[in-house]
Amino acid sequence: MRAEKVSMRIAGEIVLSENPGAIMRKWREIFGISQKDLSRNLKISSSVISDYESGRRKSPGTKLVAKIVNALIEVDEERGGAVVQEYTKLLEGSRFFEAILAIKEFAEPRKIKDIVKCVEGEFLVGEKNLDNNVYGYTVVDSMKAIIELSPLELAMIYGTTTQRALIFVGVSHGRSPMLAIKLTSLRPSMVVLHGPIKEPDPLGMELAKRERIPLVLSHVKEVETLINNLRGLD
């Protein structure tokens, strides 16, 4: 019953998404399953999985989505069922929602430069990516997320797509948010740091460079103002 509830939630997220391939990839990476292992379970070519995730193929139908999700859960159960157990805890209530201050999917994609302007941002890394698309944002209480959330819960801050701005507030240096992102193995469109940062952390900036993630420092004074500015984007 627990696996069935998880399966329904994941399948629903994929089917209802405007970019189902990206959501398929997000969940495959959350489960820690390679395209090769997933395709072996489904008895199809790994190139088919790759084509769906990249958008080269049209959106899969509900029957194929169900098979893909069931395959992810089957592999997880063979490994001990850790991901299903963690996600079940999340569905039943955890400290996850205390760490999320705001989350939004845009009706139309925005550019990184739009987010930078909105947060009164200064580029620390990746200024050449101004015109890359952003499909949503999540504002995260940095300390609560890093101290209290599990790796799976951290992955869930991406909402329905990884192509979003992750905005960490209450940041004092900037290393921990980048380490948390590296832990999830998921790559956002950009990261924004907000807080009393006197000197950005060199390691955090180096991680952003290696992961090719634009890193921005916000100069908006209050968190409430920051969130209100973001809400004005849509």
C-alpha positions as MATLAB code, in Angstrom:
seq = 'MRAEKVSMRIAGEIVLSENPGAIMRKWREIFGISQKDLSRNLKISSSVISDYESGRRKSPGTKLVAKIVNALIEVDEERGGAVVQEYTKLLEGSRFFEAILAIKEFAEPRKIKDIVKCVEGEFLVGEKNLDNNVYGYTVVDSMKAIIELSPLELAMIYGTTTQRALIFVGVSHGRSPMLAIKLTSLRPSMVVLHGPIKEPDPLGMELAKRERIPLVLSHVKEVETLINNLRGLD';
ca = [
       0.000    0.000    0.000;
       2.851    2.385    0.864;
       4.593    1.767   -2.470;
       1.287    2.171   -4.298;
       0.730    5.652   -2.829;
       4.257    6.692   -3.744;
       3.811    5.306   -7.257;
       0.581    7.244   -7.795;
       2.117   10.531   -6.630;
       5.204   10.190   -8.837;
       3.229    9.069  -11.896;
       0.803   11.953  -11.439;
       3.646   14.459  -11.253;
       5.141   13.131  -14.504;
       1.868   12.999  -16.435;
       0.728   16.465  -15.370;
       4.068   18.162  -15.979;
       4.701   20.411  -18.984;
       8.125   18.745  -19.227;
       7.530   15.070  -18.351;
      10.965   13.976  -19.541;
      12.691   16.261  -17.040;
      10.511   14.885  -14.221;
      11.262   11.309  -15.283;
      14.951   12.086  -15.103;
      14.590   13.824  -11.739;
      12.925   10.773  -10.184;
      15.335    8.314  -11.768;
      18.220   10.282  -10.247;
      16.458   10.529   -6.871;
      16.157    6.742   -6.867;
      19.812    6.493   -7.896;
      19.077    4.271  -10.896;
      20.996    4.519  -14.159;
      19.300    4.648  -17.540;
      20.898    1.294  -18.307;
      19.492   -0.398  -15.179;
      16.053    1.097  -15.736;
      15.957    0.037  -19.381;
      17.067   -3.461  -18.398;
      14.172   -3.726  -15.955;
      11.733   -2.470  -18.610;
      13.319   -4.632  -21.341;
      13.741   -1.672  -23.677;
      16.760    0.151  -25.080;
      18.447    2.713  -22.804;
      18.321    5.112  -25.770;
      14.521    5.127  -25.452;
      14.809    6.326  -21.838;
      17.363    8.914  -22.909;
      15.110   10.162  -25.718;
      12.145   10.637  -23.388;
      14.214   12.407  -20.727;
      15.802   14.762  -23.245;
      12.509   15.534  -24.980;
      13.574   13.971  -28.293;
      10.520   11.709  -28.071;
       6.972   12.883  -27.453;
       5.601   12.564  -23.927;
       5.133    8.916  -22.898;
       1.570    7.728  -22.377;
       0.159    6.944  -18.952;
       0.764    3.193  -19.402;
       4.466    3.656  -20.053;
       4.769    6.181  -17.220;
       3.200    3.632  -14.871;
       5.669    0.966  -16.030;
       8.627    3.322  -15.543;
       7.534    4.339  -12.034;
       6.855    0.735  -11.042;
      10.310   -0.212  -12.317;
      11.924    2.500  -10.177;
      10.088    1.232   -7.119;
      10.912   -2.412   -7.875;
      14.633   -1.650   -8.127;
      14.439    0.397   -4.920;
      12.720   -2.474   -3.096;
      15.423   -4.870   -4.303;
      17.932   -2.522   -2.666;
      16.016   -2.344    0.615;
      13.332    0.240   -0.193;
      15.109    3.261    1.321;
      13.758    5.843   -1.132;
      10.140    4.674   -0.855;
      10.411    4.729    2.952;
      11.814    8.257    2.969;
       9.238    9.578    0.520;
       6.433    7.978    2.521;
       7.620    9.875    5.592;
       7.568   13.040    3.511;
       3.984   12.413    2.386;
       2.882   11.663    5.934;
       4.394   14.857    7.287;
       7.908   15.925    8.175;
       9.946   19.049    8.748;
      10.259   19.453    4.984;
       7.515   22.050    4.710;
       8.996   24.100    7.550;
      12.131   24.597    5.452;
      10.266   25.743    2.323;
       9.348   29.436    2.543;
       7.987   29.764   -1.013;
       7.745   27.568   -4.095;
       6.404   28.422   -7.538;
       6.234   27.044  -11.085;
       6.077   29.797  -13.726;
       3.249   29.821  -16.258;
       5.872   30.918  -18.808;
       9.649   30.412  -18.457;
      11.756   33.312  -17.224;
      15.397   34.062  -17.921;
      18.179   33.959  -15.363;
      18.645   37.690  -15.899;
      15.009   38.228  -14.803;
      15.692   36.429  -11.523;
      18.941   38.342  -10.994;
      17.159   41.676  -11.436;
      14.331   40.602   -9.139;
      16.648   39.610   -6.277;
      18.986   42.589   -6.845;
      21.652   40.040   -7.538;
      25.376   40.080   -8.096;
      26.949   37.218  -10.042;
      29.589   35.235   -8.190;
      29.784   32.494  -10.856;
      28.287   31.980  -14.320;
      27.439   35.442  -15.607;
      27.450   34.148  -19.224;
      24.195   32.221  -18.605;
      21.911   35.272  -18.499;
      19.496   34.009  -21.156;
      19.049   30.448  -19.873;
      15.467   29.525  -18.999;
      14.149   29.180  -15.442;
      10.809   27.414  -14.934;
      10.230   28.135  -11.246;
      11.818   28.946   -7.902;
      12.066   27.617   -4.368;
      12.964   29.805   -1.398;
      14.600   27.683    1.283;
      15.510   28.337    4.908;
      19.149   27.360    4.591;
      19.767   26.207    8.183;
      16.572   24.147    8.473;
      17.127   22.500    5.112;
      20.752   21.590    5.680;
      20.487   20.506    9.320;
      17.073   18.796    9.386;
      16.291   17.405    5.930;
      17.300   14.032    4.525;
      18.929   13.749    1.060;
      15.555   12.766   -0.435;
      13.813   15.720    1.206;
      16.535   18.002   -0.157;
      15.841   16.614   -3.615;
      12.155   17.440   -3.200;
      12.850   21.177   -2.994;
      13.065   21.068   -6.790;
       9.288   20.858   -7.111;
       8.249   19.654  -10.551;
      11.484   20.529  -12.370;
      15.185   20.981  -11.664;
      15.207   23.918  -14.106;
      14.532   26.416  -11.350;
      16.194   28.955   -9.081;
      17.059   27.618   -5.641;
      17.165   30.580   -3.280;
      18.768   29.940    0.098;
      18.052   32.527    2.808;
      19.786   32.927    6.150;
      23.142   32.128    4.551;
      26.311   33.252    6.307;
      28.976   31.943    3.922;
      27.544   29.920    1.031;
      29.393   26.634    1.308;
      26.618   24.528    2.869;
      23.967   25.205    0.170;
      26.361   24.117   -2.575;
      27.361   20.997   -0.626;
      23.666   20.168   -0.137;
      23.065   20.507   -3.881;
      26.015   18.263   -4.656;
      24.607   15.686   -2.226;
      21.334   15.414   -4.177;
      23.101   14.916   -7.549;
      20.480   17.240   -9.084;
      21.468   20.455  -10.839;
      19.289   23.602  -10.648;
      19.280   26.356  -13.268;
      20.791   28.748  -10.728;
      21.437   29.280   -7.008;
      20.816   32.516   -5.134;
      22.344   33.195   -1.715;
      20.674   35.644    0.666;
      21.908   36.588    4.111;
      24.590   38.415    6.057;
      27.412   37.301    3.769;
      30.540   39.387    4.222;
      32.816   37.179    2.133;
      31.423   34.454   -0.193;
      32.924   31.062    0.552;
      35.684   30.112   -1.968;
      34.796   26.401   -1.829;
      31.123   27.142   -2.473;
      32.101   29.213   -5.510;
      34.438   26.482   -6.731;
      31.671   23.876   -6.426;
      29.379   26.148   -8.455;
      32.041   26.435  -11.158;
      32.625   22.684  -11.301;
      28.904   21.913  -11.424;
      28.372   24.761  -13.938;
      25.668   26.331  -11.789;
      25.241   30.125  -11.941;
      25.699   31.466   -8.403;
      24.214   34.820   -7.418;
      24.392   36.906   -4.241;
      21.161   38.799   -3.447;
      21.357   42.315   -2.021;
      17.672   42.548   -1.048;
      17.606   43.354    2.670;
      14.531   41.489    3.933;
      13.398   37.938    3.159;
       9.784   39.089    2.904;
      10.753   41.675    0.278;
      12.707   39.042   -1.622;
       9.691   36.699   -1.748;
       7.349   39.504   -2.767;
       9.689   40.465   -5.588;
       9.731   36.869   -6.830;
       5.946   36.646   -6.713;
       5.816   39.659   -8.994;
       7.532   37.673  -11.761;
       4.395   35.681  -12.563;
];
